[in-house]
Amino acid sequence: MSKKVIIVGGVAGGASTAARLRRLDELPDDKPIYAFCQEGFRAYISQMNLLQRDYDVRNLIGGIKTYIMATATQEELKEMAKNPPYRTIF
């Protein structure tokens, strides 16, 4: 069985949440939707919005940053400590 991955979320300069909600008819209602973002919050908001509309939604808790850290080898972690693969803005 093949799965189609639907990306729910934004990219830099992407559409607003309201604009994305207007495109709900493009999402499959017979397959799971996987929501993810950098740190997990935007994906969580998307997941909640879609669950309220009876979609089957899965969320990568913690986001891509957590996934990268959890799956990295010790050597990769040492390199990331010197040169992070992402930018943090405070």
N, C-alpha and C positions, 0 to 999 in steps of 0.2 A: 504494500500500500504506500503510495507516495503522499507526502505531506506538503502542503503549500504554506510557506512561512509568510505571514503578514506582519509588517513592521508598523507598529502603532507608536507614534512619538514624533519628535521633531528633530530637525537638524538646524544648524546655525542659519538664521534668516528664514526659517520655515514658517509654515502657516500657523495661525492661532488655533487654539482648541475649538473655538466656535466654527472655524472654517473646516476643521477635520470632522466635526460632528455632522456637518452638512453632507459629508461623503460616506455616511454609514452604509448606504446601499451598495457600496463597493466591497464591503467585508462579507466573507462567507458566513452563513448561519449554520452550516453543517460540518464545519471543521474548527478545531481549536485555533485561537489567536494568541500569539506570544507577544507580550508587551515587554519592552526593555528600554532603558535609557542609561545615561552615565552613572547615576547614583541610586536610582530606584524610585524617586519621588514622582516624577512625571509619569512613569509607567504605572505606578500605583493609582494615580488619579485617572489615567486612561482605563485601567482595569476596572475601577469602581464605576466609571461612566458606562462601560460596556456591559458589566454584570447587571446593572440596573435595566439594561435593554435586552437581557436574557441571552447574551453571547457567552460562548464557552471561552473564557480568557485565562491565560496563565501568565504569571509575572515573574521575571527573573529578579528575585528579591536581592537588593543591594546593588543592582545594576551591573554594567559592564566592568566598572572598576573593581568591584568585589570578585567578579568571575575571573578577571585577569590575575588578581592576587591569589585567589584560591587554587588556580590551576598552574601557576608558575613553578618552575624548578628553583632550587636554592640558588643556582647560578643566575637565573633570570631575576630573582628577587634582589640579589646583590647589585646587578646592573640597574634595575629600576630604582634602587635607592640613590644611585648616582645621577641617573637620567630618567625621571618619571615619564611614562608613556602618555601622560595626559597633563593638562594644565589645571591648576587649582586657583581660583580667583576668590579672594576674601574681601 
